[in-house]
Amino acid sequence: MRQLKRFHGFGWVVALFAVAVPAVAIEQQGPENRGAATGMITQSKIVGDALASAEQISRALSQSGYKADFSLESLKQVDRFFEEQVANGQPKPGGLLSQQLGARLFAIGAYVGEVIRRRNGGEWQGNDNDPQAEVNIAVRLKTGVILWPVQRVMKRFKNGAEDGIWVYGAVAPSPAIKQ
């Protein structure tokens, strides 16, 4: 297996969590969510962080030799990434996860969640008041199924292939499946 010495593009992770990501306005969903003057609701900071992280980790993974194009097949590349960068639930010394582990696992989890959300439809849900918001951020699919992609990535890191990422995305209900 190819051992990568440097993970391009991860300088952004430090900046992402050191500087507030501006809130993004999304369409109003009900009167209880009415914005003061705009008629819009404000997206939670954690959801904004997840969306920005997913885009940035996609670029960083691509620059490091992994296909990260938000397709279901790209989740096989995430599994390959873990196979190459983790040994026995620990980052390989000098590997791409040997520094800033928490931020990188969050970003990979955000990427996984965004792949599944784009494929199946749905929305991100996160609570900025949750002290573990980065771990508990979820994707609610149109079918009503709720997934916790960061938690799955953490399991993949710790447990290995038995908690594979590709299969996680493949079994998530797609729009064609009626429930």
N, C-alpha and C positions, 0 to 999 in steps of 0.2 A: 504494500500500500504506500501511496505517496505521502510523505511526511511534510507538511507545510510549516515553514519556519516563521512566517509572519501572516497575520490576518489583516489584510488591507481594509481600511475604512472603519476601524473600530474606534478611532478617536472621537467620533460623534457620540458614542455611548456616554462618555463622561460628560460631554456638553449637554446631552439630552436630559440627564438627571440633575445637572447642576443649574441649568437655566430653565425657567418655566416655559413649557410649550404653550403658545397662545391657544385659547379656547376657540373652537370652531362652531359657528352657528349651524344648526340643522333645523329642518322643518318642524314647526310646532306640532305636537301630537295630542295636546289636550289643554283645556283651560287651566288645569293645575300646574302646568309647566310654562305658563305665559312669561315671557321676558318682559322686563320693565317697560321698555319703550319700543321694542322691535317686533313683538309678536313672535319671537323665536325663542327656542330653548337653547341653553348653552350645554355643549357636550362636556362630560366630565373630563378632568385633566388626565386621569389614568387612561381613558379611552383614546384621547388625543395622543398620549405618549405611546400607546400600543400601535396605533395606526402609523405614526411617524417611525417607530422602531421597526415595524414590518417592512416598510419601504427601504429603510436604511440597511437592515440586515440582508435584504434581498440583493442590494448592490454589493455589500461587503462579501457575501457568500459567492456571488458571481465573479468578483475580482479574485477570489481565492480558489477558483476552479470548480465550483459547484453550480449546477444549473438551478437558479432560484427565480423562476418566472411566474410564480403564483399558480402553477398548474398542479393537479393532483399528482402527476408523475414527479414533480419537484420534491414531494415529500419523501421519495426514495433517496433523493440527494441529502435530505436532512438525516435520514437514517445512516447513510454513508458517512456523513460528517461525524456523527456520534461514534460510529465504528472506528474511524480514524483518529479521533481526538480524545477518546475516553477509554480507560482501562480499569475494570473492576470498580466502577462507580466513582472514579477519581479522574480529574483532568490529567492527560499525559504531560509530563514535565516539558516545558518549552512549547507546548501545543497551543492551539488557538483558544482553548478554554482555560489556560493556565493563569490568566489574569482577568479581572473583572467578571468573574464567573456569574454572579447573580444578574448583572445587567445583560450579559450575553444570553443567559438562559431565558430571561424575560423577552428579549428581542426575538429569539428563535420561537418561543411560544406564541408571540404576537404574529409572527409570520405564518405559523401553522394554523392559528385561528383565522387569519385573514384568507388563507387558501380555502379553508373549509367554508367560511362565510360567503366568499365570492362564488363558490361552486353551488352552494345550497340555498343562498339567500338567508337573510337574518340580520341581526344587529349585535354590536358589542354592548356589554353591560358591565359597569364598574362603579364602585362607590369610593369616592375620594376620601371619605371619612374612615374607611376600613384601614386599620394599621397594616394589614397585609394585602392591600389592594392589588399590588403587582402579581401576587400569587392567586388571588381569588377572582380576577377579571374573567369574564365568561362571554361566550357567544351563544345567543339564543337564536336557533334556526327558525325559519318560517313554520316548520312542523311543530314547534314548541319544545323540541329537544334542546337541552342546555349542555354545553361543553365547556370545560375548563382547560384550554390548551396549554397554558403555562404549567399547570400541575402535571399534565401529561408529559411535557418536555422534561420536567424535573424527574418524573418516574423513569423516562427513557434514559436520562443521564445516570441515575442511580442503579436501575435494574437491568439495563441493557436491552437487547433485541426483543425480549419477551414483552416489552411495552413499546413496540414499534410505532413509529409516527405514520408511516404510509398506511398501515392497516387502520389506524385511528381515523384518518381522513377518508379512507375508502368506505368504511362502514357507516359514516355519518349520513343520515338520510338525505338523499338528493331530492330535488323538486319533483322528479318523476314518481317518487314513492308516496303513496297515499297512506296516511296513518289515521 
